[in-house]
Amino acid sequence: MRFATYVLGNRPRLAVVDGEALIDLADARPGVPADLRAALEAGIDLKAEGAAAIASNAPRLPMAAQTLAPLVPEPGKIICLGLNYFDHAKEGGRTEKPDYPWFFYRGKSSLVAHGQPGVAPRVSVQFDYEAELALVIGAKVPRHTKREDALAYVFGYSCFNDMSIRDYQRRTGQWTIGKNFDATGGFGPTLVTADELAPGATGLRIQSRLNGQVMQDANTSDMIFPVDETIALLAECLTLEPGDVLVMGTPAGVGHARRPPVWMKAGDTIEIDIEKVGVLSNPIVAEG
């Protein structure tokens, strides 16, 4: 089953996907919150409610005609992994498996929906793309959850573009500032529930395409720290909650590692394509 978040009257609304159409879930199923995070926090069985909405005579909205919002507009936490594919770590100068993941945070103001512009900032030309798999936590993950139990807490998966301003990323020992410019975290277009994919979303082809040219082409099985291990490691330290988002790192082929480097600029279009998950597309515009 697939879910999306679209915009109605300047407010995000949770929808279930029925073919090429959206069904507003709160309208079709009174009592279901209109926000994905709120629905998960309330313990709503979204797959059951989504199935009931699809079986009903609720109005269908053509998906292509709707303005989408980031899949989770206000996540409690967005935790990202750096250098989590062996080939990307190698192009960054690291040849051995690290003892621990490179974690960093994103804030909600950095998110941008499918079809909406990624903004190339005034202060830098080093605007890079990163194709990534994202997951949404569906239920509270108890502290010290074991790896073998971790996948039970994943609600579903989506596409993410961890657009990065490389010179700012390297201005400090922490990557956070270069990863949090406004409108640089592409997220969507839809969420695919975990039961639709292999455990941990392994075995999926993942690509980025810049103006139609393939820049990254890998497989989610190439992650250094897969989804289950990542959740277990985080659970040693903190409580993951419903609606939290984990962004699982990018493979080789990013712009800064190319010679000469390839930077995104106004007029470009960047696509993230993950097999069985979807295609996330964002035009690039210059900051006004």
C-alpha atoms as an extended CHARMM CRD file, in Angstrom:
* protein
*
       288  EXT
         1         1  MET       CA              0.0000000000        0.0000000000        0.0000000000  PROA      1               0.0000000000
         2         2  ARG       CA              1.1050000000        3.5440000000       -0.7000000000  PROA      2               0.0000000000
         3         3  PHE       CA              0.4710000000        6.8150000000        1.0790000000  PROA      3               0.0000000000
         4         4  ALA       CA              1.1580000000       10.4210000000        0.1430000000  PROA      4               0.0000000000
         5         5  THR       CA              0.8140000000       13.8510000000        1.6910000000  PROA      5               0.0000000000
         6         6  TYR       CA             -0.7810000000       16.5380000000       -0.4450000000  PROA      6               0.0000000000
         7         7  VAL       CA             -1.7020000000       20.1830000000        0.0940000000  PROA      7               0.0000000000
         8         8  LEU       CA             -5.2810000000       21.3340000000        0.5520000000  PROA      8               0.0000000000
         9         9  GLY       CA             -5.9690000000       24.9230000000        1.5570000000  PROA      9               0.0000000000
        10        10  ASN       CA             -2.2930000000       25.4590000000        2.4260000000  PROA      10              0.0000000000
        11        11  ARG       CA             -2.3450000000       22.5380000000        4.8620000000  PROA      11              0.0000000000
        12        12  PRO       CA             -0.8350000000       19.0680000000        4.4090000000  PROA      12              0.0000000000
        13        13  ARG       CA             -3.2940000000       16.1610000000        4.2520000000  PROA      13              0.0000000000
        14        14  LEU       CA             -2.6160000000       12.4400000000        4.4390000000  PROA      14              0.0000000000
        15        15  ALA       CA             -3.9030000000       10.4040000000        1.4890000000  PROA      15              0.0000000000
        16        16  VAL       CA             -3.9010000000        6.7740000000        0.4470000000  PROA      16              0.0000000000
        17        17  VAL       CA             -2.8730000000        6.1020000000       -3.1450000000  PROA      17              0.0000000000
        18        18  ASP       CA             -5.3440000000        4.2590000000       -5.3660000000  PROA      18              0.0000000000
        19        19  GLY       CA             -3.7040000000        3.7560000000       -8.7550000000  PROA      19              0.0000000000
        20        20  GLU       CA             -3.0550000000        7.2290000000      -10.1350000000  PROA      20              0.0000000000
        21        21  ALA       CA             -5.4260000000        8.8840000000       -7.6560000000  PROA      21              0.0000000000
        22        22  LEU       CA             -5.3620000000       10.0450000000       -4.0430000000  PROA      22              0.0000000000
        23        23  ILE       CA             -8.0770000000        9.5150000000       -1.4430000000  PROA      23              0.0000000000
        24        24  ASP       CA             -8.0390000000       11.9700000000        1.4510000000  PROA      24              0.0000000000
        25        25  LEU       CA             -7.8620000000        9.5260000000        4.3410000000  PROA      25              0.0000000000
        26        26  ALA       CA             -9.3340000000       11.7630000000        7.0420000000  PROA      26              0.0000000000
        27        27  ASP       CA            -12.2980000000       12.5890000000        4.8150000000  PROA      27              0.0000000000
        28        28  ALA       CA            -12.9030000000        8.9710000000        3.8420000000  PROA      28              0.0000000000
        29        29  ARG       CA            -12.3230000000        7.5610000000        7.3290000000  PROA      29              0.0000000000
        30        30  PRO       CA            -13.4480000000       10.0080000000       10.0390000000  PROA      30              0.0000000000
        31        31  GLY       CA            -11.2630000000        9.7330000000       13.1000000000  PROA      31              0.0000000000
        32        32  VAL       CA             -8.0310000000        9.2450000000       11.1690000000  PROA      32              0.0000000000
        33        33  PRO       CA             -5.7060000000       12.2330000000       11.6920000000  PROA      33              0.0000000000
        34        34  ALA       CA             -4.8870000000       14.2240000000        8.5810000000  PROA      34              0.0000000000
        35        35  ASP       CA             -1.1430000000       13.9980000000        9.2930000000  PROA      35              0.0000000000
        36        36  LEU       CA              0.9990000000       10.8670000000        8.8900000000  PROA      36              0.0000000000
        37        37  ARG       CA              3.0110000000       11.4280000000       12.0440000000  PROA      37              0.0000000000
        38        38  ALA       CA             -0.1270000000       12.1200000000       14.1050000000  PROA      38              0.0000000000
        39        39  ALA       CA             -1.8350000000        9.0140000000       12.7220000000  PROA      39              0.0000000000
        40        40  LEU       CA              1.1470000000        6.8360000000       13.6160000000  PROA      40              0.0000000000
        41        41  GLU       CA              1.4080000000        8.4080000000       17.0880000000  PROA      41              0.0000000000
        42        42  ALA       CA             -2.2830000000        7.6240000000       17.6440000000  PROA      42              0.0000000000
        43        43  GLY       CA             -1.6760000000        3.9740000000       16.8100000000  PROA      43              0.0000000000
        44        44  ILE       CA             -4.0450000000        4.0340000000       13.8230000000  PROA      44              0.0000000000
        45        45  ASP       CA             -3.9200000000        0.8950000000       11.6680000000  PROA      45              0.0000000000
        46        46  LEU       CA             -3.2620000000        2.8510000000        8.4950000000  PROA      46              0.0000000000
        47        47  LYS       CA             -3.1770000000       -0.1760000000        6.2260000000  PROA      47              0.0000000000
        48        48  ALA       CA             -6.6320000000       -1.2280000000        7.3940000000  PROA      48              0.0000000000
        49        49  GLU       CA             -7.9720000000        2.3180000000        7.1310000000  PROA      49              0.0000000000
        50        50  GLY       CA             -6.3690000000        2.7430000000        3.7270000000  PROA      50              0.0000000000
        51        51  ALA       CA             -7.9300000000       -0.4910000000        2.4660000000  PROA      51              0.0000000000
        52        52  ALA       CA            -11.3370000000        0.6160000000        3.7250000000  PROA      52              0.0000000000
        53        53  ALA       CA            -10.9480000000        3.9820000000        1.9970000000  PROA      53              0.0000000000
        54        54  ILE       CA            -10.0110000000        2.3270000000       -1.2990000000  PROA      54              0.0000000000
        55        55  ALA       CA            -13.0450000000        0.0230000000       -1.0390000000  PROA      55              0.0000000000
        56        56  SER       CA            -15.3490000000        2.9980000000       -0.4120000000  PROA      56              0.0000000000
        57        57  ASN       CA            -16.9520000000        5.5020000000       -2.7660000000  PROA      57              0.0000000000
        58        58  ALA       CA            -14.7830000000        8.3140000000       -1.3970000000  PROA      58              0.0000000000
        59        59  PRO       CA            -13.7790000000       10.9860000000       -3.9390000000  PROA      59              0.0000000000
        60        60  ARG       CA            -10.6420000000       10.3250000000       -5.9630000000  PROA      60              0.0000000000
        61        61  LEU       CA             -8.2180000000       13.1720000000       -6.6780000000  PROA      61              0.0000000000
        62        62  PRO       CA             -5.9280000000       12.8340000000       -9.7100000000  PROA      62              0.0000000000
        63        63  MET       CA             -2.4800000000       12.6090000000       -8.1660000000  PROA      63              0.0000000000
        64        64  ALA       CA             -0.7740000000       14.4020000000      -11.0440000000  PROA      64              0.0000000000
        65        65  ALA       CA             -2.9980000000       17.4420000000      -10.4630000000  PROA      65              0.0000000000
        66        66  GLN       CA             -2.2100000000       17.7650000000       -6.7530000000  PROA      66              0.0000000000
        67        67  THR       CA              0.5250000000       19.7340000000       -5.0360000000  PROA      67              0.0000000000
        68        68  LEU       CA              2.4130000000       17.3500000000       -2.7930000000  PROA      68              0.0000000000
        69        69  ALA       CA              4.0160000000       18.0910000000        0.5530000000  PROA      69              0.0000000000
        70        70  PRO       CA              7.0100000000       16.3500000000        2.1270000000  PROA      70              0.0000000000
        71        71  LEU       CA              5.7880000000       12.9130000000        3.1150000000  PROA      71              0.0000000000
        72        72  VAL       CA              6.1510000000       13.6750000000        6.8340000000  PROA      72              0.0000000000
        73        73  PRO       CA              5.8850000000       17.4840000000        6.9590000000  PROA      73              0.0000000000
        74        74  GLU       CA              7.0670000000       17.7760000000       10.5660000000  PROA      74              0.0000000000
        75        75  PRO       CA              9.0690000000       14.7430000000       11.6560000000  PROA      75              0.0000000000
        76        76  GLY       CA             10.1070000000       14.5770000000       15.2630000000  PROA      76              0.0000000000
        77        77  LYS       CA             13.6110000000       13.5970000000       14.1500000000  PROA      77              0.0000000000
        78        78  ILE       CA             15.3670000000       13.2780000000       10.8040000000  PROA      78              0.0000000000
        79        79  ILE       CA             18.5080000000       11.1950000000       11.3060000000  PROA      79              0.0000000000
        80        80  CYS       CA             20.7740000000       10.7350000000        8.2950000000  PROA      80              0.0000000000
        81        81  LEU       CA             23.7320000000        8.4770000000        7.5990000000  PROA      81              0.0000000000
        82        82  GLY       CA             26.8410000000        9.5780000000        5.7550000000  PROA      82              0.0000000000
        83        83  LEU       CA             29.2430000000        7.3520000000        3.8180000000  PROA      83              0.0000000000
        84        84  ASN       CA             26.9260000000        4.3500000000        4.1500000000  PROA      84              0.0000000000
        85        85  TYR       CA             27.6740000000        2.6960000000        0.7980000000  PROA      85              0.0000000000
        86        86  PHE       CA             31.0400000000        1.0040000000        0.2980000000  PROA      86              0.0000000000
        87        87  ASP       CA             31.6510000000        2.6670000000       -3.0790000000  PROA      87              0.0000000000
        88        88  HSD       CA             30.7760000000        6.1490000000       -1.8200000000  PROA      88              0.0000000000
        89        89  ALA       CA             32.9890000000        5.7400000000        1.2580000000  PROA      89              0.0000000000
        90        90  LYS       CA             35.8500000000        4.7520000000       -1.0520000000  PROA      90              0.0000000000
        91        91  GLU       CA             35.4280000000        7.8260000000       -3.2650000000  PROA      91              0.0000000000
        92        92  GLY       CA             35.5330000000        9.8560000000       -0.0520000000  PROA      92              0.0000000000
        93        93  GLY       CA             38.8950000000        8.3040000000        0.8640000000  PROA      93              0.0000000000
        94        94  ARG       CA             37.7360000000        5.6220000000        3.3180000000  PROA      94              0.0000000000
        95        95  THR       CA             38.4830000000        2.0350000000        2.3280000000  PROA      95              0.0000000000
        96        96  GLU       CA             37.5940000000        0.0330000000        5.4450000000  PROA      96              0.0000000000
        97        97  LYS       CA             34.2560000000       -0.5270000000        7.1380000000  PROA      97              0.0000000000
        98        98  PRO       CA             33.9170000000        2.0130000000        9.9500000000  PROA      98              0.0000000000
        99        99  ASP       CA             33.2080000000        0.8830000000       13.4740000000  PROA      99              0.0000000000
       100       100  TYR       CA             30.1880000000        3.1600000000       13.6870000000  PROA      100             0.0000000000
       101       101  PRO       CA             27.9440000000        5.0980000000       11.2830000000  PROA      101             0.0000000000
       102       102  TRP       CA             28.4060000000        8.7840000000       10.4950000000  PROA      102             0.0000000000
       103       103  PHE       CA             25.1400000000       10.1950000000       11.8380000000  PROA      103             0.0000000000
       104       104  PHE       CA             23.8950000000       13.7410000000       11.3280000000  PROA      104             0.0000000000
       105       105  TYR       CA             20.5810000000       15.5870000000       11.6690000000  PROA      105             0.0000000000
       106       106  ARG       CA             18.3390000000       17.4300000000        9.2700000000  PROA      106             0.0000000000
       107       107  GLY       CA             15.6480000000       19.8960000000       10.3090000000  PROA      107             0.0000000000
       108       108  LYS       CA             12.1150000000       20.1050000000        8.9290000000  PROA      108             0.0000000000
       109       109  SER       CA             12.7470000000       23.4920000000        7.2700000000  PROA      109             0.0000000000
       110       110  SER       CA             15.1870000000       21.7760000000        4.9120000000  PROA      110             0.0000000000
       111       111  LEU       CA             12.5020000000       19.4920000000        3.4460000000  PROA      111             0.0000000000
       112       112  VAL       CA             10.9650000000       19.9440000000        0.0210000000  PROA      112             0.0000000000
       113       113  ALA       CA              8.2600000000       17.8890000000       -1.6670000000  PROA      113             0.0000000000
       114       114  HSD       CA              8.2870000000       15.9920000000       -4.9260000000  PROA      114             0.0000000000
       115       115  GLY       CA              7.7850000000       18.3830000000       -7.8140000000  PROA      115             0.0000000000
       116       116  GLN       CA              8.7610000000       21.4200000000       -5.7680000000  PROA      116             0.0000000000
       117       117  PRO       CA             12.0070000000       23.3260000000       -6.3780000000  PROA      117             0.0000000000
       118       118  GLY       CA             15.2830000000       22.5400000000       -4.7270000000  PROA      118             0.0000000000
       119       119  VAL       CA             16.9030000000       25.8980000000       -4.0930000000  PROA      119             0.0000000000
       120       120  ALA       CA             20.4930000000       26.5490000000       -5.1770000000  PROA      120             0.0000000000
       121       121  PRO       CA             21.7830000000       28.9860000000       -2.5330000000  PROA      121             0.0000000000
       122       122  ARG       CA             23.2510000000       32.4150000000       -3.2310000000  PROA      122             0.0000000000
       123       123  VAL       CA             26.3370000000       31.7720000000       -1.1300000000  PROA      123             0.0000000000
       124       124  SER       CA             27.7140000000       28.7150000000       -2.9290000000  PROA      124             0.0000000000
       125       125  VAL       CA             27.8880000000       27.0010000000       -6.3190000000  PROA      125             0.0000000000
       126       126  GLN       CA             28.7460000000       23.6240000000       -4.7570000000  PROA      126             0.0000000000
       127       127  PHE       CA             25.1800000000       22.2680000000       -4.7980000000  PROA      127             0.0000000000
       128       128  ASP       CA             25.2620000000       18.4740000000       -4.9390000000  PROA      128             0.0000000000
       129       129  TYR       CA             22.7520000000       15.6060000000       -5.2130000000  PROA      129             0.0000000000
       130       130  GLU       CA             22.5400000000       12.3900000000       -3.1750000000  PROA      130             0.0000000000
       131       131  ALA       CA             20.1040000000        9.5650000000       -3.9550000000  PROA      131             0.0000000000
       132       132  GLU       CA             18.9510000000        7.9740000000       -0.7110000000  PROA      132             0.0000000000
       133       133  LEU       CA             16.4160000000        5.5430000000        0.7060000000  PROA      133             0.0000000000
       134       134  ALA       CA             14.3440000000        6.9720000000        3.5700000000  PROA      134             0.0000000000
       135       135  LEU       CA             12.2380000000        5.0880000000        6.0870000000  PROA      135             0.0000000000
       136       136  VAL       CA              9.4970000000        6.1960000000        8.4460000000  PROA      136             0.0000000000
       137       137  ILE       CA              9.2640000000        4.7320000000       11.9310000000  PROA      137             0.0000000000
       138       138  GLY       CA              5.7650000000        3.4110000000       12.6210000000  PROA      138             0.0000000000
       139       139  ALA       CA              5.8500000000        2.6890000000       16.3550000000  PROA      139             0.0000000000
       140       140  LYS       CA              7.9640000000        3.6330000000       19.3410000000  PROA      140             0.0000000000
       141       141  VAL       CA             11.2330000000        1.7220000000       19.2960000000  PROA      141             0.0000000000
       142       142  PRO       CA             12.1400000000        0.6180000000       22.8250000000  PROA      142             0.0000000000
       143       143  ARG       CA             15.6500000000        1.3690000000       23.9930000000  PROA      143             0.0000000000
       144       144  HSD       CA             18.1090000000       -1.4470000000       23.3360000000  PROA      144             0.0000000000
       145       145  THR       CA             15.9050000000       -3.0960000000       20.7380000000  PROA      145             0.0000000000
       146       146  LYS       CA             17.7930000000       -5.9900000000       19.1630000000  PROA      146             0.0000000000
       147       147  ARG       CA             18.7100000000       -6.0420000000       15.5120000000  PROA      147             0.0000000000
       148       148  GLU       CA             16.5240000000       -9.0860000000       14.8670000000  PROA      148             0.0000000000
       149       149  ASP       CA             13.4840000000       -7.1780000000       16.1390000000  PROA      149             0.0000000000
       150       150  ALA       CA             14.2200000000       -3.7900000000       14.5720000000  PROA      150             0.0000000000
       151       151  LEU       CA             12.3760000000       -4.0840000000       11.2590000000  PROA      151             0.0000000000
       152       152  ALA       CA              9.0370000000       -4.5750000000       13.0310000000  PROA      152             0.0000000000
       153       153  TYR       CA              9.0880000000       -0.8320000000       13.8000000000  PROA      153             0.0000000000
       154       154  VAL       CA              9.4270000000        0.3610000000       10.1940000000  PROA      154             0.0000000000
       155       155  PHE       CA              6.1500000000        1.5790000000        8.6890000000  PROA      155             0.0000000000
       156       156  GLY       CA              7.4130000000        2.1870000000        5.1810000000  PROA      156             0.0000000000
       157       157  TYR       CA              9.9820000000        3.5230000000        2.7530000000  PROA      157             0.0000000000
       158       158  SER       CA             10.3210000000        6.4780000000        0.4160000000  PROA      158             0.0000000000
       159       159  CYS       CA             12.8480000000        8.3590000000       -1.7250000000  PROA      159             0.0000000000
       160       160  PHE       CA             15.0700000000       11.1380000000       -0.4160000000  PROA      160             0.0000000000
       161       161  ASN       CA             17.5080000000       13.5440000000       -2.0520000000  PROA      161             0.0000000000
       162       162  ASP       CA             20.0630000000       14.7130000000        0.5010000000  PROA      162             0.0000000000
       163       163  MET       CA             21.0280000000       17.8110000000       -1.4960000000  PROA      163             0.0000000000
       164       164  SER       CA             24.2300000000       19.1690000000        0.0130000000  PROA      164             0.0000000000
       165       165  ILE       CA             26.1880000000       22.4160000000       -0.0990000000  PROA      165             0.0000000000
       166       166  ARG       CA             29.6670000000       20.9190000000       -0.0650000000  PROA      166             0.0000000000
       167       167  ASP       CA             31.8420000000       23.8890000000        0.8960000000  PROA      167             0.0000000000
       168       168  TYR       CA             29.5890000000       24.6390000000        3.8750000000  PROA      168             0.0000000000
       169       169  GLN       CA             29.5090000000       20.9450000000        4.7790000000  PROA      169             0.0000000000
       170       170  ARG       CA             33.2960000000       21.0320000000        5.1210000000  PROA      170             0.0000000000
       171       171  ARG       CA             33.5620000000       24.2970000000        7.0250000000  PROA      171             0.0000000000
       172       172  THR       CA             33.2300000000       22.4350000000       10.3130000000  PROA      172             0.0000000000
       173       173  GLY       CA             33.9510000000       18.9560000000       11.6420000000  PROA      173             0.0000000000
       174       174  GLN       CA             30.1810000000       18.3830000000       11.7050000000  PROA      174             0.0000000000
       175       175  TRP       CA             28.2380000000       18.1550000000        8.4430000000  PROA      175             0.0000000000
       176       176  THR       CA             25.0010000000       19.6580000000        9.7500000000  PROA      176             0.0000000000
       177       177  ILE       CA             25.2400000000       23.1720000000        8.3310000000  PROA      177             0.0000000000
       178       178  GLY       CA             25.8410000000       22.0000000000        4.7540000000  PROA      178             0.0000000000
       179       179  LYS       CA             22.8680000000       19.6380000000        5.0110000000  PROA      179             0.0000000000
       180       180  ASN       CA             20.2620000000       22.0790000000        6.3120000000  PROA      180             0.0000000000
       181       181  PHE       CA             19.8790000000       24.8870000000        3.8020000000  PROA      181             0.0000000000
       182       182  ASP       CA             16.2090000000       25.5660000000        3.1430000000  PROA      182             0.0000000000
       183       183  ALA       CA             14.5120000000       23.4710000000        0.4410000000  PROA      183             0.0000000000
       184       184  THR       CA             17.3680000000       20.9960000000       -0.0240000000  PROA      184             0.0000000000
       185       185  GLY       CA             15.8990000000       17.7610000000        1.3580000000  PROA      185             0.0000000000
       186       186  GLY       CA             13.6930000000       16.2050000000       -1.3150000000  PROA      186             0.0000000000
       187       187  PHE       CA             11.2470000000       13.7220000000        0.2620000000  PROA      187             0.0000000000
       188       188  GLY       CA              8.5780000000       11.6630000000       -1.5170000000  PROA      188             0.0000000000
       189       189  PRO       CA              6.5270000000       11.3550000000       -3.5930000000  PROA      189             0.0000000000
       190       190  THR       CA              4.9100000000        8.3890000000       -1.8220000000  PROA      190             0.0000000000
       191       191  LEU       CA              5.5490000000        5.9850000000        1.0160000000  PROA      191             0.0000000000
       192       192  VAL       CA              5.4750000000        2.2500000000        0.3020000000  PROA      192             0.0000000000
       193       193  THR       CA              4.5500000000        0.1420000000        3.3300000000  PROA      193             0.0000000000
       194       194  ALA       CA              7.2940000000       -2.1870000000        4.4950000000  PROA      194             0.0000000000
       195       195  ASP       CA              5.3360000000       -5.3470000000        3.7010000000  PROA      195             0.0000000000
       196       196  GLU       CA              5.5180000000       -4.4910000000       -0.0250000000  PROA      196             0.0000000000
       197       197  LEU       CA              9.3230000000       -4.7900000000       -0.0840000000  PROA      197             0.0000000000
       198       198  ALA       CA             12.0160000000       -7.2260000000        0.9500000000  PROA      198             0.0000000000
       199       199  PRO       CA             12.9880000000       -6.9780000000        4.6410000000  PROA      199             0.0000000000
       200       200  GLY       CA             14.9730000000       -3.7930000000        5.1670000000  PROA      200             0.0000000000
       201       201  ALA       CA             14.2450000000       -2.7350000000        1.5640000000  PROA      201             0.0000000000
       202       202  THR       CA             17.2840000000       -4.6830000000        0.3860000000  PROA      202             0.0000000000
       203       203  GLY       CA             17.9500000000       -5.6220000000       -3.2140000000  PROA      203             0.0000000000
       204       204  LEU       CA             16.5440000000       -2.4450000000       -4.7750000000  PROA      204             0.0000000000
       205       205  ARG       CA             18.2190000000       -0.5340000000       -7.5780000000  PROA      205             0.0000000000
       206       206  ILE       CA             18.8270000000        3.1010000000       -6.6360000000  PROA      206             0.0000000000
       207       207  GLN       CA             19.7200000000        5.8330000000       -9.1260000000  PROA      207             0.0000000000
       208       208  SER       CA             20.0480000000        9.5660000000       -9.4590000000  PROA      208             0.0000000000
       209       209  ARG       CA             19.5620000000       11.2520000000      -12.8300000000  PROA      209             0.0000000000
       210       210  LEU       CA             20.5830000000       14.8290000000      -13.5160000000  PROA      210             0.0000000000
       211       211  ASN       CA             18.7980000000       16.2170000000      -16.5760000000  PROA      211             0.0000000000
       212       212  GLY       CA             18.1500000000       12.6300000000      -17.6280000000  PROA      212             0.0000000000
       213       213  GLN       CA             21.7760000000       11.4740000000      -17.2970000000  PROA      213             0.0000000000
       214       214  VAL       CA             22.4220000000        8.6630000000      -14.8160000000  PROA      214             0.0000000000
       215       215  MET       CA             24.8570000000        9.8960000000      -12.1520000000  PROA      215             0.0000000000
       216       216  GLN       CA             24.4770000000        7.2110000000       -9.4680000000  PROA      216             0.0000000000
       217       217  ASP       CA             23.4950000000        3.5900000000      -10.0300000000  PROA      217             0.0000000000
       218       218  ALA       CA             23.7240000000        1.0890000000       -7.1780000000  PROA      218             0.0000000000
       219       219  ASN       CA             21.7310000000       -1.3270000000       -5.0240000000  PROA      219             0.0000000000
       220       220  THR       CA             20.4190000000       -0.9120000000       -1.4900000000  PROA      220             0.0000000000
       221       221  SER       CA             22.0790000000       -4.2030000000       -0.5790000000  PROA      221             0.0000000000
       222       222  ASP       CA             25.4080000000       -2.3300000000       -0.8080000000  PROA      222             0.0000000000
       223       223  MET       CA             24.7600000000       -0.3870000000        2.4060000000  PROA      223             0.0000000000
       224       224  ILE       CA             27.4980000000       -0.6840000000        5.0210000000  PROA      224             0.0000000000
       225       225  PHE       CA             24.9930000000       -0.3870000000        7.8680000000  PROA      225             0.0000000000
       226       226  PRO       CA             21.6070000000       -1.7830000000        6.7500000000  PROA      226             0.0000000000
       227       227  VAL       CA             18.2730000000       -0.6780000000        8.1570000000  PROA      227             0.0000000000
       228       228  ASP       CA             17.9800000000       -3.2480000000       10.9460000000  PROA      228             0.0000000000
       229       229  GLU       CA             21.5070000000       -2.6470000000       12.2520000000  PROA      229             0.0000000000
       230       230  THR       CA             21.0620000000        1.1280000000       12.0610000000  PROA      230             0.0000000000
       231       231  ILE       CA             17.8740000000        1.0310000000       14.1300000000  PROA      231             0.0000000000
       232       232  ALA       CA             19.5010000000       -1.2060000000       16.7290000000  PROA      232             0.0000000000
       233       233  LEU       CA             22.5180000000        1.1040000000       17.0130000000  PROA      233             0.0000000000
       234       234  LEU       CA             20.3020000000        4.1660000000       17.4410000000  PROA      234             0.0000000000
       235       235  ALA       CA             18.2020000000        2.3460000000       20.0470000000  PROA      235             0.0000000000
       236       236  GLU       CA             21.3230000000        2.0240000000       22.1990000000  PROA      236             0.0000000000
       237       237  CYS       CA             21.2410000000        5.8140000000       22.5300000000  PROA      237             0.0000000000
       238       238  LEU       CA             17.7880000000        7.2890000000       22.0120000000  PROA      238             0.0000000000
       239       239  THR       CA             14.1040000000        6.5560000000       21.5670000000  PROA      239             0.0000000000
       240       240  LEU       CA             12.8720000000        6.4650000000       17.9930000000  PROA      240             0.0000000000
       241       241  GLU       CA              9.2450000000        7.5600000000       17.8090000000  PROA      241             0.0000000000
       242       242  PRO       CA              6.3790000000        7.2760000000       15.3200000000  PROA      242             0.0000000000
       243       243  GLY       CA              6.9420000000        9.6020000000       12.3870000000  PROA      243             0.0000000000
       244       244  ASP       CA             10.7040000000        9.8280000000       12.8330000000  PROA      244             0.0000000000
       245       245  VAL       CA             12.6230000000        9.5620000000        9.5700000000  PROA      245             0.0000000000
       246       246  LEU       CA             15.9080000000        7.7750000000        8.9010000000  PROA      246             0.0000000000
       247       247  VAL       CA             17.7990000000        8.5980000000        5.6950000000  PROA      247             0.0000000000
       248       248  MET       CA             20.1180000000        5.7690000000        4.7740000000  PROA      248             0.0000000000
       249       249  GLY       CA             23.0450000000        7.2780000000        2.8630000000  PROA      249             0.0000000000
       250       250  THR       CA             24.0450000000        7.5630000000       -0.7850000000  PROA      250             0.0000000000
       251       251  PRO       CA             26.1210000000        5.4960000000       -3.2260000000  PROA      251             0.0000000000
       252       252  ALA       CA             29.0700000000        6.6340000000       -5.3530000000  PROA      252             0.0000000000
       253       253  GLY       CA             28.7200000000        9.0880000000       -8.2060000000  PROA      253             0.0000000000
       254       254  VAL       CA             27.9980000000       12.3210000000       -6.3410000000  PROA      254             0.0000000000
       255       255  GLY       CA             28.9860000000       15.5580000000       -8.0270000000  PROA      255             0.0000000000
       256       256  HSD       CA             31.8680000000       16.5900000000       -5.7740000000  PROA      256             0.0000000000
       257       257  ALA       CA             33.7670000000       13.3260000000       -6.4400000000  PROA      257             0.0000000000
       258       258  ARG       CA             33.7120000000       13.7830000000      -10.2340000000  PROA      258             0.0000000000
       259       259  ARG       CA             36.5570000000       15.3640000000      -12.1830000000  PROA      259             0.0000000000
       260       260  PRO       CA             35.6490000000       18.0310000000      -12.9300000000  PROA      260             0.0000000000
       261       261  PRO       CA             32.9750000000       18.3190000000      -10.2180000000  PROA      261             0.0000000000
       262       262  VAL       CA             29.3480000000       18.4530000000      -11.3120000000  PROA      262             0.0000000000
       263       263  TRP       CA             27.1670000000       20.9290000000       -9.4240000000  PROA      263             0.0000000000
       264       264  MET       CA             23.4310000000       21.4510000000       -9.7570000000  PROA      264             0.0000000000
       265       265  LYS       CA             22.2860000000       24.8400000000      -10.9760000000  PROA      265             0.0000000000
       266       266  ALA       CA             19.1100000000       26.7100000000      -11.8380000000  PROA      266             0.0000000000
       267       267  GLY       CA             17.3020000000       25.0700000000      -14.7450000000  PROA      267             0.0000000000
       268       268  ASP       CA             18.4120000000       21.5280000000      -13.8680000000  PROA      268             0.0000000000
       269       269  THR       CA             16.0980000000       18.6810000000      -12.8910000000  PROA      269             0.0000000000
       270       270  ILE       CA             17.2540000000       16.0000000000      -10.4680000000  PROA      270             0.0000000000
       271       271  GLU       CA             15.4940000000       12.6510000000      -10.1310000000  PROA      271             0.0000000000
       272       272  ILE       CA             15.9110000000        9.9310000000       -7.5200000000  PROA      272             0.0000000000
       273       273  ASP       CA             14.6290000000        6.5450000000       -8.6870000000  PROA      273             0.0000000000
       274       274  ILE       CA             14.3790000000        3.5980000000       -6.3010000000  PROA      274             0.0000000000
       275       275  GLU       CA             13.0520000000        0.3130000000       -7.6390000000  PROA      275             0.0000000000
       276       276  LYS       CA              9.5480000000       -0.5190000000       -6.3160000000  PROA      276             0.0000000000
       277       277  VAL       CA              9.5500000000        2.6850000000       -4.2630000000  PROA      277             0.0000000000
       278       278  GLY       CA              9.1490000000        5.4970000000       -6.7950000000  PROA      278             0.0000000000
       279       279  VAL       CA             10.7070000000        8.4660000000       -8.5540000000  PROA      279             0.0000000000
       280       280  LEU       CA             11.3310000000       11.7210000000       -6.7130000000  PROA      280             0.0000000000
       281       281  SER       CA             11.8120000000       14.7040000000       -9.0310000000  PROA      281             0.0000000000
       282       282  ASN       CA             12.8040000000       18.2800000000       -8.1880000000  PROA      282             0.0000000000
       283       283  PRO       CA             13.5560000000       21.1880000000      -10.5080000000  PROA      283             0.0000000000
       284       284  ILE       CA             16.4210000000       23.3890000000       -9.3690000000  PROA      284             0.0000000000
       285       285  VAL       CA             15.9690000000       27.1360000000       -9.0300000000  PROA      285             0.0000000000
       286       286  ALA       CA             18.2540000000       29.9280000000       -7.8640000000  PROA      286             0.0000000000
       287       287  GLU       CA             17.6200000000       31.4770000000       -4.4750000000  PROA      287             0.0000000000
       288       288  GLY       CA             15.7140000000       34.7240000000       -4.9050000000  PROA      288             0.0000000000
